[in-house]
Amino acid sequence: VTALSSTFQVSAGAILLQGNVTQQNGLTTNNFTNPVTFTVQAEDGTKVNYNVIATVTKSNEAKLLTFSFRKTLNNTINVSEDVVGCLKNTMMNLLETDLNFPNTVSIIPSFSISKGAKLLIEDIEQTSDKSTYKFSSLPTNVTVKAQDGMEQKYTLNLTSQILNIEEFMKKCPTDDI
């Protein structure tokens, strides 16, 4: 809200001012942390003031978009490549054939979620590529919490026996193929 541009329309010949600054539709930025007074000045010089209050709404999106264990961040787990997740409904299948999952080692997950949301494991907020967690076993549950407090629960599951593309598509369908 500290640098928002306004979209507006005034009568022909009129101008919009914020203080002494002439506003350009969609270009001039203003700080809306507090109410802002705009002045419409008509061609004949008459002025009318308008107070504008910006309200920021909190997002209700709580989506887990991607989840993986990157080999470069997790040298304590024995994998030949990154362990990548594939989302189907609320099940994130981690696709790997040779994951050695030591239950005494902390692993760093990599993930992406809805903008402004938080990912929690056992009510502990996680930061992608930084937080460590001891995944003692899979499946395990994670929660994505939206800005407005709405929550969506997901299950992380290890899928290791995918033999061909048809089997992969059953476990992880996509519209991209």
Secondary structure, DSSP 8 states (H G I E B T S, - for coil): --SEE------TT-EEEETTEE--TTT-EE--SS-EEEEEE-TTS-EEEEEE-----------EEEEEE-GGG-TTSB-SS-EEEEEETTEEEEE-SS-B--TTS-B-EEEEESTT-EEEETTEEE-TTT--B---SSSEEEEEE-TTS-EEEEEEEEE----SHHHHHHHS--S--
